[in-house]
Amino acid sequence: MASFAEVAAMRRALDLARTPGVPLGPNPRVGCVLLDRHGAVVAEGFHRGAGNPHAEVEALRAAGESARGCIAVVTLEPCNHHNRTGPCAAALREAGIVRVVYAQPDANPAARGGAEELRTAGLDVQGRVLVDEARDINPEWTFAIDNGRPFVTWKFAATLDGRSAAADGTSQWITSPEARADVHRLRAECDVILVGTGTVLTDDPRLTVRDSAGTPLHRRFQPLRAVMGMRPIPADAAASDDAADSLRLRTRDPGDALAMLFGHGRHRVWLEGGPTLAAAFLRAGLVDRVVAYLAPALLGAGPAAVGDLGGTTVAAAVQFDLIDVVQVGSDLRITARPRKG
């Protein structure tokens, strides 16, 4: 059982994991606190994003030789794999840590096993302390690890009558500048922007994230740009430039596309494809959240925001539960999740 000091340290580690400005993907946010044998804090650390030292290593570096004999309190089970950084389980053992208290077990097949490795090495290990709070810090990452596929947010913009473009095909700009800025804010919270070949061929979007001033973020903070479908796209397509990493997914099957992205270590997909691609994901039951921007305008004709979903009656409509409704500029942003059952 965790002591009072260890639970307090876990709450502090959770706060560290929530540190603003840390990229939300593809790695989970993690915090770590080192305690001495009297329960006093020796050092702290948190993970600053993919490619940076993990939270445990940050805390060990801050502690130096003082880490020997300490208790490590960490929000995620220490990893047990070699990737861009070494296994944290080994780092804790080699630093002389005597006890590890963690919150969320790591179910990632590539990283799990750290707790057992530490127990085998003779350390005292206690897991699942404030586990629900830890899972809430990384909800999409947790979903992806639990389900073996990324969490999918489908975003679309439309008029009040559900048109995503005019009859002549023009779609810029249906929504306000404030809504478009809001899209970039939410894009930045995902690690993949996914479209179909049709969107690339029709609109030639760059698919990057820009800040509030309209300046593209540095390449290291850009989500992966993924284009799925079988049609060839031009070599000089905007989504293939050097502003961000790009990936071609040569499949029309949403499940296959998500499996490929999960295989690339991606956990949060921002789906921005056209009505055909959106309908394919909805029919497959692979949309987990919808973010819709509705402009106070009517077109009366033009493509709908989503294609044929296969239903012919009102009873067959795909139902959603509202999460929130917010005015953004002159538009409404509606966030919803598919209704279960």
C-alpha positions in Angstrom: 0.0 0.0 0.0 1.2 3.5 -0.8 2.1 5.8 2.1 0.6 9.2 2.6 3.8 10.8 1.3 3.8 8.6 -1.8 0.2 9.5 -2.6 1.0 13.2 -2.2 4.0 12.7 -4.4 1.9 11.0 -7.0 -0.5 14.0 -7.0 2.6 16.2 -7.6 3.8 13.9 -10.4 0.3 14.1 -12.1 0.6 17.9 -11.9 4.1 17.7 -13.5 2.7 15.5 -16.3 0.1 18.2 -17.1 2.8 20.8 -17.6 1.5 23.2 -20.3 3.3 23.3 -23.7 4.3 19.7 -23.8 3.4 18.0 -27.1 0.4 15.7 -26.7 1.7 13.0 -29.0 2.9 10.6 -29.9 4.2 9.9 -26.4 2.1 10.1 -23.2 2.6 12.8 -20.7 4.4 11.5 -17.6 5.6 13.0 -14.4 8.0 11.6 -11.7 9.0 12.6 -8.2 11.8 11.1 -6.1 11.4 10.8 -2.4 14.0 10.0 0.3 13.3 7.4 2.9 11.7 10.0 5.1 9.2 11.0 2.4 10.9 14.3 1.5 11.1 15.3 -2.1 14.6 14.9 -3.6 14.0 15.7 -7.3 11.3 16.0 -9.9 11.0 15.5 -13.7 8.5 15.3 -16.5 8.6 14.1 -20.1 8.9 17.0 -22.6 7.9 15.1 -25.7 9.1 12.4 -28.1 12.9 12.3 -28.4 13.4 13.9 -25.0 14.4 12.0 -21.8 11.6 10.2 -20.0 10.3 11.6 -16.7 12.2 9.1 -14.6 15.5 10.0 -16.3 14.8 13.7 -15.9 14.3 13.2 -12.1 17.3 11.0 -11.8 19.5 13.6 -13.5 18.2 16.3 -11.2 18.9 14.1 -8.1 22.4 12.9 -9.1 24.0 10.7 -6.4 21.1 11.6 -4.1 18.9 9.2 -6.0 20.5 6.2 -4.3 18.1 4.7 -1.8 15.2 6.8 -3.0 11.6 6.0 -3.9 10.5 6.8 -7.4 6.8 7.9 -7.8 5.8 8.0 -11.5 2.5 8.4 -13.3 3.1 5.6 -15.8 4.8 2.2 -15.3 8.5 2.6 -16.2 9.2 1.4 -19.7 11.2 -1.7 -20.5 12.3 -1.1 -24.1 15.1 0.5 -26.1 13.9 3.2 -28.5 15.2 6.8 -28.9 15.8 6.6 -25.1 16.9 3.6 -23.0 14.6 1.6 -20.7 13.6 3.6 -17.6 13.3 0.4 -15.6 17.1 -0.2 -16.0 17.9 3.5 -15.3 16.0 3.3 -12.0 17.7 0.1 -11.0 21.2 1.3 -11.9 20.6 4.6 -10.0 20.0 2.7 -6.8 16.2 3.3 -6.5 14.8 0.9 -3.9 11.0 1.3 -4.4 8.9 2.3 -7.4 5.3 3.5 -7.0 3.4 4.0 -10.3 -0.1 4.9 -11.4 -1.1 3.6 -14.8 0.2 0.2 -16.1 1.8 0.5 -19.5 -0.1 -1.8 -21.9 2.0 -0.8 -24.9 3.4 -4.1 -26.2 6.7 -2.4 -27.1 7.2 -0.9 -23.6 5.4 -2.9 -21.0 7.1 -5.2 -18.5 9.0 -2.6 -16.5 7.4 -3.4 -13.2 8.1 -7.1 -13.5 11.7 -6.3 -14.5 12.1 -4.2 -11.4 10.6 -6.8 -9.1 12.9 -9.4 -10.5 15.8 -7.1 -9.7 14.7 -7.0 -6.1 13.0 -3.6 -6.0 9.7 -3.1 -4.1 7.0 -2.1 -6.6 3.5 -0.8 -6.0 1.2 -0.1 -9.0 -2.2 1.5 -9.7 -1.9 4.4 -7.3 -4.3 7.1 -8.5 -4.7 5.1 -11.7 -7.9 6.8 -12.9 -6.3 10.3 -12.6 -3.3 9.1 -14.6 -5.5 7.6 -17.3 -7.4 11.0 -17.6 -4.2 12.8 -18.3 -3.7 10.9 -21.6 -7.2 9.8 -22.6 -6.5 9.4 -26.3 -3.2 7.6 -25.8 -4.8 5.3 -23.3 -7.7 4.6 -25.7 -5.2 3.7 -28.4 -3.2 1.4 -26.2 -6.4 -0.3 -24.9 -7.9 -0.7 -28.3 -4.9 -1.2 -30.6 -5.8 1.7 -32.9 -5.6 5.5 -32.8 -8.5 7.6 -31.4 -10.2 9.3 -34.3 -11.6 12.8 -34.3 -13.5 13.7 -37.4 -13.6 17.5 -38.1 -15.8 19.1 -40.7 -17.0 22.6 -41.5 -20.4 23.2 -43.0 -23.3 25.7 -43.5 -26.5 25.3 -41.5 -27.9 23.1 -44.3 -25.0 20.8 -44.0 -23.1 21.8 -47.2 -19.3 21.5 -47.1 -18.9 23.4 -50.3 -20.8 25.4 -52.9 -22.3 23.8 -56.1 -19.2 25.0 -58.0 -16.9 23.2 -55.6 -15.6 26.2 -53.8 -15.2 25.8 -50.0 -12.9 28.7 -48.9 -14.0 30.0 -46.6 -17.2 28.7 -45.2 -16.2 29.5 -41.6 -14.8 32.5 -39.9 -11.1 33.3 -39.2 -11.7 32.6 -35.5 -13.0 29.1 -36.3 -10.1 28.3 -38.6 -7.6 29.4 -35.9 -9.5 27.1 -33.5 -9.0 24.2 -35.9 -5.3 24.8 -35.8 -5.3 24.7 -32.0 -7.1 21.4 -32.0 -5.0 20.0 -34.9 -1.9 20.6 -32.7 -3.3 18.2 -30.1 -3.2 15.3 -32.5 -0.3 13.4 -33.9 -1.8 12.6 -37.4 -3.8 14.7 -39.8 -5.5 12.2 -42.2 -7.1 12.9 -45.5 -7.9 11.0 -48.7 -6.4 11.3 -52.1 -9.5 13.1 -53.3 -8.9 16.0 -50.9 -5.3 16.3 -52.0 -6.2 16.2 -55.7 -9.1 18.7 -55.3 -7.8 21.2 -52.7 -4.0 20.6 -52.5 -3.9 21.4 -48.7 -0.6 21.7 -46.9 -2.1 20.0 -43.8 0.2 21.8 -41.3 -0.5 23.5 -38.0 -0.1 27.3 -37.7 0.0 29.4 -34.6 -2.3 32.3 -33.7 -0.3 34.6 -36.0 -0.6 32.3 -38.9 3.0 31.1 -38.8 3.6 27.3 -39.3 4.9 25.6 -36.2 8.4 24.2 -36.3 8.6 20.8 -38.1 9.2 18.9 -34.8 5.8 20.0 -33.5 3.9 19.2 -36.7 1.6 16.2 -36.7 2.3 13.5 -39.3 0.4 14.1 -42.6 -1.2 10.9 -43.8 -3.0 10.5 -47.2 -5.0 7.3 -47.7 -6.3 5.9 -51.0 -5.1 4.2 -54.2 -5.1 7.1 -56.6 -1.6 8.6 -57.3 -1.0 12.1 -56.1 1.5 14.6 -57.6 5.0 14.5 -56.3 4.9 18.2 -55.7 1.6 18.1 -53.7 1.7 20.6 -50.8 1.1 17.8 -48.3 4.4 16.3 -49.4 6.7 19.2 -48.8 9.3 19.4 -46.0 7.2 21.3 -43.6 6.2 18.1 -41.8 6.6 14.3 -42.1 4.2 12.7 -44.6 3.0 9.1 -45.1 1.1 7.5 -47.9 -1.4 4.8 -46.8 -2.2 2.8 -49.9 -5.6 1.5 -48.8 -9.2 2.5 -49.0 -10.1 0.6 -45.8 -10.3 2.7 -42.6 -9.4 -0.2 -40.4 -6.2 -0.9 -42.4 -5.3 2.7 -42.4 -5.6 3.0 -38.6 -3.6 -0.2 -38.1 -0.8 1.3 -40.2 -0.8 4.5 -38.2 -0.8 2.6 -34.9 2.1 0.6 -36.2 3.9 3.9 -36.7 3.3 4.7 -33.1 0.5 7.2 -33.6 -2.4 7.5 -31.2 -4.5 10.6 -32.1 -5.9 11.0 -35.6 -7.5 14.2 -36.8 -9.7 13.2 -39.8 -10.2 16.0 -42.3 -11.0 14.1 -45.4 -14.0 14.8 -47.7 -17.5 13.3 -47.4 -16.6 9.9 -48.9 -13.8 9.3 -46.5 -15.8 10.5 -43.5 -18.7 8.2 -44.5 -16.3 5.2 -44.7 -15.0 5.8 -41.2 -18.5 6.3 -39.8 -19.8 3.1 -41.5 -16.9 1.2 -40.0 -17.6 2.6 -36.5 -14.2 4.2 -36.4 -15.1 7.8 -35.5 -14.7 8.4 -31.8 -15.4 12.1 -31.6 -16.8 14.7 -34.0 -15.9 18.4 -34.0 -18.2 20.3 -36.3 -18.0 24.0 -37.2 -21.4 25.3 -38.4 -21.5 28.7 -40.2 -24.6 30.8 -40.1 -25.2 30.5 -43.8 -27.3 28.5 -46.3 -26.1 27.3 -49.7 -29.1 25.2 -50.8 -26.9 23.1 -53.1 -23.4 21.6 -53.1 -21.7 18.5 -51.6 -22.9 17.4 -48.1 -20.5 17.2 -45.2 -20.8 13.4 -45.2 -21.5 10.8 -47.9 -23.9 7.9 -48.0 -24.1 6.1 -44.6 -26.3 3.3 -45.8 -29.4 4.3 -43.9 -32.8 4.9 -45.6 -35.0 5.8 -42.6 -34.7 8.3 -39.7 -34.4 5.3 -37.4 -31.2 4.3 -39.1 -29.5 7.7 -38.5 -26.1 7.7 -36.8 -26.8 9.2 -33.4 -24.4 11.3 -31.3 -24.3 12.6 -27.7 -23.3 16.3 -27.4 -20.2 17.1 -25.4 -20.4 20.8 -25.8 -21.5 23.7 -28.0 -19.4 26.9 -28.2 -19.6 30.0 -30.3 -16.3 30.6 -32.1 -16.3 33.9 -34.0 -19.5 33.9 -36.0 -19.7 30.1 -36.0 -20.8 27.3 -33.7 -18.4 24.6 -32.7 -20.2 21.4 -31.8 -18.3 18.5 -30.1 -20.1 15.2 -29.9 -19.3 11.4 -29.5 -21.1 8.5 -31.2 -23.9 7.1 -29.1 -23.3 3.6 -28.0 -25.8 0.8 -28.2 
